[in-house]
Amino acid sequence: MRHSSVRGEGATARTTEEISDGGTDASASVPPPRGGSRAARRAAGRRPTRRGRRRVLRWVASVLSLLILGTAAAGYLYYRHLNGSIQTDALNLGETKLGGSKPNAFGQTPLNILLIGSDARDDEANQSLGGGTSTFNGPPLADVQMLLHLSADRSNMSVVSMPRDTILMMPKCTEPGGKVHPASKGLVQTNESLQRGGPGCTVAAWQELTKIPIDHFMMIDFKGVVSMADAIGGVPVCVEQNVHSRTRDGKGSGLKLPKGTSVIQGETALQWLRTRYGFEDGTDIGRTHAQHQYMTSMAREFRKNAKLTNPVKLNSLAQAAIQAMVVDTGLNKIDKLYDLSVELKKVPPGRITMTTMPWVYSNKPGMDGRVEPMAGEAEAVFRMVREDIALDGKGSGTPAEGASPSPGASAPGTAPSTAPTTAPAAAPAKIAVSVRNATGGKDGAEARVKNRANDVAALLVGKGFTKAGADTQTGAEDTTVIRYATDAQAADAGALATALGLPAASVQKSEDVGGITLFVGKDWRSGNAPTPPPPAPTVAPTSAHALNGDNEGACMPIQPGFTW
């Protein structure tokens, strides 16, 4: 296998790459940027001590195995005076609130972080990196979406990408200023979610589809990709043949690499992450797989090398990260970013699993080339994340010696800032519950079971919920869910779920109900309890195209006609 070092090769090729919906190719990964000077360090008031540098750099080397996130936090820690410049946006603009990740029996809480790559071309730095001029200063697209799941015991990490050509129903999203984006009446491409109020609507769309509670998001733009690769001195990537991403009519990213492994950085790194024509079958799916190879390789580079030993580089990285990154309000302070990074650095690359949401090509009219979640297998991946099951099939770690189940307790490896804090539940007899008949399911293939709300309300009364009653309103749910209106009702809703043997994911905060409301779904058409789901899978399906973080042999297949 031939090795070469590529430093900006093909940087002048900045043509528009057409995508299936007639736009421009705008894929970007999630890494942070560069910029800044020695002046920023002087502005800090004093030179960092050698001890301080060693402590920060030691932390950087391990934290950056988290791909992109830890780098930004490392820079922030080094330059606390930039704290007030962190850009923030609302976490969730949708109506369904899942209440954040819940602790396990040992008080350990998983973390779900949505990584968003924006194609925004609203400044000179991003515009200079290519793409069609018609997109400058236009509405951005969420062209990279990856859900990062950090296990409750911090033993493993799973990343699930959603292809940007995925079509789904968009939820209603309401901006903080009051502007309302109604729920879509038909299927919409997922990357358009960013135009419906910002990253909070992308989060809402993910939660609506997956029922996974998302604790945080981090959004990065184009220039962040370039500076990250520069900061670490390049990222090794591999292609099975010589490749040149350029079609006869001028489409493509312009990426040109020889067969084998090349170390890429700068604009060539951006070209790699944007390349569609030339990888695999020339679709967005191949691009997603290339992004996974890049990110796992980046993680290994940070583990192997101490490239960020220069405080000036840290300064440059920190300042540029602030300019290019937007986070939710739960991560808008240095100490919050640091706490998060401490958790992320605990996972070795060998327990990082990169996957793609299982998908199928859509057969809907007018949706040629678009994809939809694969029935059964996409839900299997989502369920594994919801239930904190490692996608690599290796299971979780072992609780600390002497640990004992304690649902309300904190434990090493728990992120206190994201753990739910609620008052104790009231006695069942004091909890008012409205029961709605939703047994027809979302597809409406079966009629609702008559008097089902009355029957279940009577069952609840027998369990001590004497304030339970049937609602005249109905619903349509495939699985039984409990929705509540205010934070003060969260614990009571949880107590109801426990009494019925429902999982924590079945409890949701929603603006559509006035109080605690039990929607009796298609899974509970008869009997005293919902039909239990089949056993959860123990390893991701092959359709998820899993890539392990320790796999240094990954190499991208090349699309016929794109070799040189």
C-alpha positions in Angstrom: 0.0 0.0 0.0 1.4 3.4 -1.0 1.6 6.2 1.5 1.8 9.9 0.5 1.3 13.2 2.3 -1.1 15.6 0.7 -1.1 19.2 1.9 -3.9 21.1 0.2 -3.8 19.2 -3.1 -6.7 20.3 -5.3 -7.3 23.3 -3.2 -8.1 25.5 -6.2 -10.9 23.3 -7.3 -14.0 24.9 -5.8 -16.8 23.9 -8.2 -20.4 23.2 -7.3 -21.3 19.6 -6.7 -25.0 19.0 -7.5 -27.0 16.8 -5.1 -30.1 14.8 -5.8 -32.5 17.6 -4.7 -30.9 20.1 -7.1 -28.9 22.0 -4.4 -25.2 22.1 -3.9 -23.1 19.6 -2.1 -22.7 20.9 1.3 -21.6 18.1 3.5 -19.2 19.0 6.3 -18.1 17.1 9.3 -18.3 18.3 12.8 -14.7 19.3 13.7 -13.6 22.7 15.1 -11.6 25.5 13.5 -8.5 27.6 13.8 -7.5 31.3 13.9 -6.1 33.7 16.4 -2.6 34.8 17.3 0.0 35.2 20.1 -1.9 38.4 21.1 -4.7 36.3 22.5 -2.3 34.6 24.9 -0.9 37.9 26.0 -4.5 39.1 26.6 -4.9 36.3 29.1 -2.6 38.4 31.4 0.2 35.9 32.0 2.1 33.0 30.3 0.8 29.6 31.2 3.0 27.7 33.6 4.9 24.6 32.5 2.8 22.6 34.9 -0.4 24.1 33.6 0.7 23.4 30.0 1.4 19.7 30.8 -1.9 19.3 32.6 -3.9 20.9 29.7 -1.9 19.0 27.0 -2.3 15.7 28.8 -6.0 16.3 28.9 -6.1 17.4 25.3 -4.3 14.2 24.1 -7.0 12.0 25.7 -10.1 14.2 25.3 -9.6 14.6 21.6 -10.2 10.9 21.1 -13.8 12.2 21.2 -13.2 13.2 17.6 -14.2 16.8 17.6 -15.7 17.8 20.8 -12.9 17.7 23.2 -10.7 19.9 21.1 -12.9 22.9 21.4 -13.2 22.3 25.2 -9.4 22.1 25.5 -9.0 25.4 23.8 -11.7 27.0 26.0 -10.0 25.8 29.1 -6.8 27.3 28.0 -8.4 30.7 27.3 -11.1 31.3 29.9 -11.4 34.9 28.9 -13.3 33.7 25.8 -16.0 32.2 27.9 -18.6 34.9 27.1 -18.1 34.5 23.4 -19.6 31.0 23.2 -22.5 31.0 20.7 -25.7 29.3 22.0 -29.1 28.3 20.7 -32.2 26.6 22.1 -31.8 22.8 22.6 -35.3 21.7 21.4 -37.8 23.7 19.5 -40.3 20.9 19.2 -43.3 20.1 21.4 -42.3 16.7 22.5 -39.8 16.9 25.4 -38.4 13.6 26.6 -36.9 15.1 29.7 -33.2 14.2 29.1 -31.4 10.9 29.7 -32.4 9.0 32.8 -30.0 7.4 35.3 -29.6 3.6 35.4 -29.9 1.5 38.5 -26.4 2.6 39.7 -27.1 6.3 39.3 -25.1 6.5 36.1 -26.5 8.6 33.3 -25.9 8.1 29.6 -25.4 11.2 27.4 -26.8 11.8 23.9 -25.2 14.6 21.9 -26.3 15.5 18.4 -23.4 16.6 16.2 -24.6 18.9 13.3 -22.5 20.0 10.4 -24.0 23.1 8.9 -23.4 24.2 5.2 -23.8 27.9 6.2 -22.0 30.2 3.8 -22.8 33.4 5.6 -19.2 34.7 6.0 -16.1 35.2 3.8 -14.2 32.2 5.4 -17.0 29.7 4.6 -17.7 31.2 1.2 -14.1 30.9 0.1 -14.2 27.1 0.7 -16.4 26.4 -2.3 -19.9 25.6 -3.2 -22.3 27.4 -5.4 -22.5 31.2 -5.1 -26.3 31.0 -5.2 -26.1 29.5 -1.7 -24.2 32.4 -0.2 -26.1 34.0 2.7 -29.0 31.6 2.1 -30.7 29.4 4.6 -28.3 26.7 6.0 -28.8 22.9 5.7 -27.9 20.4 8.4 -25.9 18.2 5.9 -24.1 16.2 8.6 -26.1 14.7 11.5 -24.5 12.3 13.9 -26.0 11.2 17.2 -23.2 10.4 19.7 -24.3 8.2 22.6 -21.9 7.9 25.6 -22.9 4.9 27.7 -23.9 5.4 31.3 -20.9 3.5 32.6 -18.5 5.3 30.2 -17.2 2.0 28.8 -18.3 2.6 25.2 -19.5 5.2 22.6 -21.9 4.7 19.7 -22.3 7.1 16.8 -25.3 6.9 14.5 -25.3 9.0 11.3 -28.5 9.9 9.4 -27.9 10.3 5.7 -28.8 13.9 4.7 -31.1 12.5 1.9 -33.3 10.8 4.5 -37.0 11.9 4.2 -39.2 12.2 7.3 -42.1 14.1 8.8 -41.0 17.4 10.4 -42.4 18.2 13.8 -43.8 21.6 14.7 -41.0 23.9 15.8 -41.4 27.2 17.7 -38.5 29.7 17.8 -37.8 31.4 21.1 -39.1 34.6 19.6 -42.5 33.0 19.0 -42.3 32.3 15.2 -44.0 28.9 14.5 -43.0 26.5 11.8 -46.0 24.1 11.4 -45.5 20.4 11.2 -44.9 19.3 7.7 -47.9 17.8 5.8 -45.6 15.5 3.8 -42.2 14.0 3.8 -39.3 16.5 4.0 -35.5 15.9 3.6 -33.9 15.8 7.0 -31.3 18.4 6.3 -34.0 21.1 5.9 -34.7 20.9 9.7 -32.0 23.6 10.3 -34.1 26.1 8.3 -37.1 25.7 10.7 -35.7 27.8 13.6 -32.2 26.4 14.0 -30.4 23.4 15.5 -33.2 23.0 18.1 -35.5 21.8 15.3 -32.9 19.3 14.1 -32.9 18.0 17.6 -36.7 17.9 17.7 -36.8 15.9 14.4 -34.4 13.3 15.8 -36.4 12.9 19.0 -39.6 12.6 17.1 -38.2 9.8 14.8 -36.0 7.9 17.3 -37.6 8.6 20.7 -34.0 9.0 22.0 -33.7 11.9 24.6 -31.1 14.3 23.3 -29.1 16.1 26.0 -27.0 18.5 24.0 -26.1 19.5 20.5 -22.9 20.9 18.9 -23.0 22.5 15.5 -19.9 23.3 13.4 -19.6 25.0 9.9 -17.2 24.4 7.0 -14.2 26.4 8.3 -14.1 24.2 11.4 -13.2 21.2 9.3 -10.2 22.9 7.7 -8.7 24.2 10.9 -9.1 20.9 12.8 -7.1 19.0 10.3 -4.5 21.7 10.3 -4.2 21.8 14.1 -3.4 18.0 14.3 -1.0 18.0 11.4 -3.2 15.9 9.1 -5.5 12.9 9.1 -4.6 9.6 7.4 -7.2 8.3 5.0 -7.2 5.5 2.5 -8.6 4.8 -1.0 -8.5 1.5 -2.8 -7.6 3.2 -6.2 -6.5 6.5 -7.4 -9.5 8.8 -7.2 -10.5 12.2 -8.7 -13.9 13.5 -7.7 -14.8 15.3 -10.9 -17.5 14.5 -13.5 -17.4 15.5 -17.1 -19.8 18.3 -16.5 -17.7 19.7 -13.7 -19.5 18.3 -10.7 -17.6 16.9 -7.7 -15.6 18.0 -4.7 -12.3 18.1 -6.6 -10.6 15.6 -4.3 -7.6 13.9 -6.0 -5.7 11.3 -4.1 -3.4 8.4 -5.1 -4.2 4.7 -4.2 -3.4 3.8 -0.6 -3.0 6.0 2.5 -2.6 9.8 2.3 -2.3 12.3 5.1 -4.8 15.1 4.4 -5.4 18.5 5.9 -6.7 21.9 5.1 -9.1 22.2 2.2 -8.2 18.6 1.1 -9.8 17.4 4.3 -12.9 19.4 3.5 -13.0 17.9 0.0 -12.7 14.4 1.5 -15.7 15.0 3.8 -17.7 16.5 1.0 -16.9 13.9 -1.6 -19.9 12.1 -3.1 -18.9 11.4 -6.7 -16.1 8.9 -6.6 -16.8 7.0 -3.4 -18.7 3.7 -3.5 -21.8 4.2 -5.6 -21.6 8.0 -5.8 -24.4 8.6 -3.3 -24.6 10.3 0.0 -24.3 6.9 1.7 -20.7 6.6 0.5 -19.9 10.0 1.7 -21.2 9.1 5.2 -18.9 6.1 5.3 -15.9 8.3 4.3 -16.8 10.7 7.1 -16.7 7.8 9.5 -13.3 6.7 8.3 -12.0 10.3 8.7 -13.4 10.7 12.2 -12.1 7.4 13.6 -8.7 8.1 12.1 -8.7 11.5 13.7 -9.4 10.0 17.0 -6.4 7.6 16.7 -4.1 10.4 15.7 -4.9 12.3 18.8 -4.2 9.2 20.9 -0.9 8.4 19.1 0.6 11.9 18.8 1.2 15.0 20.9 0.8 17.4 18.0 -0.9 20.1 20.1 2.2 20.8 22.3 2.4 24.4 21.1 0.3 26.9 23.1 0.0 29.1 20.1 -1.8 26.2 18.3 -4.1 25.8 21.3 -4.8 29.5 21.1 -5.6 29.4 17.4 -7.8 26.4 17.8 -9.7 27.9 20.8 -10.5 31.2 19.1 -11.6 29.7 15.8 -13.7 27.1 17.6 -15.7 29.8 19.3 -16.3 31.5 15.9 -17.5 28.4 14.2 -19.3 26.4 16.9 -22.8 26.8 18.3 -23.9 24.8 21.4 -27.1 24.5 23.4 -27.5 26.5 26.6 -26.5 23.6 28.7 -22.9 23.8 27.3 -22.5 27.6 27.3 -19.8 27.8 30.0 -16.2 26.6 30.2 -16.8 24.4 33.2 -19.7 22.7 31.5 -17.6 21.9 28.4 -14.8 20.7 30.7 -17.2 18.4 32.6 -18.5 17.0 29.4 -15.0 16.4 28.0 -13.9 14.6 31.2 -16.7 12.1 30.5 -16.0 11.7 26.8 -12.3 11.0 27.2 -13.0 7.8 29.2 -13.8 5.7 26.1 -10.9 4.1 24.3 -11.0 4.2 20.4 -11.6 0.4 20.4 -15.0 0.9 22.0 -16.1 3.7 19.6 -18.5 2.3 17.0 -19.5 4.5 14.0 -22.7 3.4 12.2 -25.2 4.6 9.6 -28.9 4.4 10.3 -30.2 1.4 8.3 -32.1 2.8 5.3 -33.9 1.8 2.1 -34.5 3.9 -1.1 -37.9 5.6 -1.0 -40.5 4.5 -3.5 -42.7 7.6 -2.8 -43.6 9.7 -5.8 -41.1 12.5 -6.5 -38.6 11.1 -4.0 -36.2 9.4 -6.4 -32.8 9.0 -4.8 -34.0 9.8 -1.3 -33.9 7.2 1.5 -36.1 6.2 4.4 -35.4 4.4 7.7 -35.3 0.7 7.1 -38.3 -0.9 8.8 -37.3 -3.0 11.8 -33.5 -2.5 11.6 -33.4 1.3 12.0 -35.6 0.9 15.1 -33.3 -1.8 16.4 -30.4 0.7 16.3 -32.5 3.4 17.9 -33.7 1.0 20.6 -30.1 -0.1 21.4 -29.2 3.6 22.0 -32.4 4.2 24.0 -31.6 1.2 26.2 -27.9 1.9 26.5 -26.8 -1.3 24.7 -23.3 -1.1 23.1 -23.6 -1.3 19.3 -20.3 -3.3 19.1 -21.8 -6.3 20.9 -19.2 -6.2 23.7 -21.6 -5.2 26.4 -21.0 -2.6 29.1 -18.4 -2.2 31.8 -18.7 -3.5 35.4 -20.0 -1.2 38.1 -17.4 -0.2 40.7 -16.6 -2.7 43.3 -19.1 -2.5 46.2 -21.6 -0.5 44.1 -25.3 -1.3 44.7 -28.4 -0.2 42.8 -29.5 3.3 43.8 -31.6 5.0 41.2 -31.4 8.5 42.7 -27.7 8.4 43.5 -24.9 10.0 41.6 -21.9 7.9 40.7 -18.5 8.2 39.0 -19.0 8.7 35.3 -22.3 10.5 35.7 -22.7 13.9 34.2 -24.5 15.9 37.0 -25.5 18.7 34.6 -27.6 16.4 32.5 -29.2 14.2 35.1 -32.9 15.0 35.7 -33.8 16.6 39.0 -37.4 16.2 40.0 -39.4 16.1 43.2 -40.5 12.7 44.6 -43.7 11.3 43.1 -47.0 11.7 45.0 -49.0 8.7 46.2 -50.9 7.0 43.4 -54.3 8.1 44.9 -53.2 11.8 44.5 -52.1 11.4 40.8 -54.8 12.5 38.3 -54.5 10.4 35.1 -56.5 10.9 31.9 -56.7 7.8 29.7 -57.0 8.1 25.9 -57.9 5.3 23.5 -55.0 5.2 20.8 -55.3 1.5 20.0 -55.8 2.0 16.3 -52.1 2.7 15.8 -50.5 5.4 13.7 -51.2 3.7 10.4 -54.9 3.4 11.2 -55.0 -0.1 9.7 -57.1 -1.3 12.6 -60.1 0.3 14.3 -59.7 1.4 17.9 -60.9 -1.1 20.5 -64.3 0.0 21.9 -64.3 1.2 25.5 -60.6 0.6 25.9 -59.9 3.8 27.7 -62.7 2.9 30.3 -61.2 -0.5 30.8 -57.7 0.7 31.4 -58.9 3.5 33.6 -60.6 0.9 35.8 -57.4 -1.1 35.8 -55.5 2.0 37.1 -58.1 2.5 39.8 -57.5 -1.0 41.0 -53.8 -0.2 41.2 -54.5 2.7 43.5 -54.7 5.5 40.9 -58.2 6.4 42.1 -58.2 9.7 40.1 -57.8 7.9 36.8 -60.6 8.4 34.2 -61.3 7.9 30.5 -60.9 10.8 28.2 -63.4 11.6 25.4 -60.4 12.5 23.1 -58.6 9.7 21.3 -55.2 9.2 19.8 -53.1 7.0 17.5 -50.0 5.3 18.9 -48.2 2.1 18.0 -46.8 1.8 21.5 -48.4 3.0 24.8 -47.0 6.3 26.0 -47.5 8.6 29.0 -47.3 12.4 28.3 -47.3 15.2 30.9 -47.4 18.9 30.6 -45.1 20.4 33.3 -41.9 19.6 35.0 -43.8 19.3 38.3 -45.7 16.3 36.8 -42.6 14.4 35.7 -42.1 12.3 38.8 -45.8 11.4 38.9 -45.7 10.4 35.3 -42.7 8.2 36.0 -44.5 6.6 38.9 -47.4 5.7 36.6 -45.0 4.1 34.1 -43.4 2.1 36.8 -46.8 0.8 38.0 -47.6 -0.3 34.4 -44.2 -1.8 33.7 -43.5 0.8 30.9 -39.9 1.8 30.0 -38.6 5.2 30.8 -38.6 6.2 27.1 -42.4 5.9 27.2 -42.7 9.0 29.4 -42.6 12.3 27.4 -43.2 15.9 28.2 -45.6 17.5 25.7 -47.5 20.8 25.1 -50.3 18.8 23.6 -51.7 17.6 26.9 -53.0 19.5 30.0 -51.9 17.0 32.6 -50.7 13.4 32.9 -52.3 11.5 30.0 -51.9 7.8 29.2 -52.3 6.9 25.5 -53.2 3.3 25.3 -51.5 2.2 22.1 -51.8 -0.6 19.5 -49.6 -2.8 21.7 -52.3 -2.8 24.4 -55.5 -3.7 22.7 -56.4 -6.3 25.4 -55.2 -7.6 28.7 -53.9 -6.0 31.8 -50.5 -4.9 30.4 -49.1 -3.9 27.0 -47.7 -6.6 24.8 -43.9 -6.7 25.7 -41.5 -5.9 22.9 -39.2 -8.6 21.6 -35.8 -8.9 23.2 -33.5 -6.0 22.4 -30.7 -6.8 19.9 -27.2 -7.2 21.4 -25.2 -6.0 18.4 -26.0 -3.5 15.6 -27.4 -5.1 12.4 -25.1 -5.4 9.5 -27.1 -2.8 7.6 -25.7 -0.2 10.0 -22.3 -0.6 8.4 -20.4 -0.5 11.7 -16.8 0.8 11.8 -14.7 0.2 14.9 -12.5 3.0 16.1 -9.4 0.8 16.1 -9.9 -0.3 12.5 -6.8 1.1 10.8 -7.4 -1.0 7.7 -10.5 0.8 6.5 -10.2 2.0 2.9 -12.8 3.6 0.7 -13.9 1.7 -2.5 -13.8 3.9 -5.6 -16.7 4.5 -8.0 -16.0 3.2 -11.5 -15.1 6.1 -13.8 -13.5 8.3 -11.1 -9.9 6.9 -11.2 -6.9 8.4 -12.9 
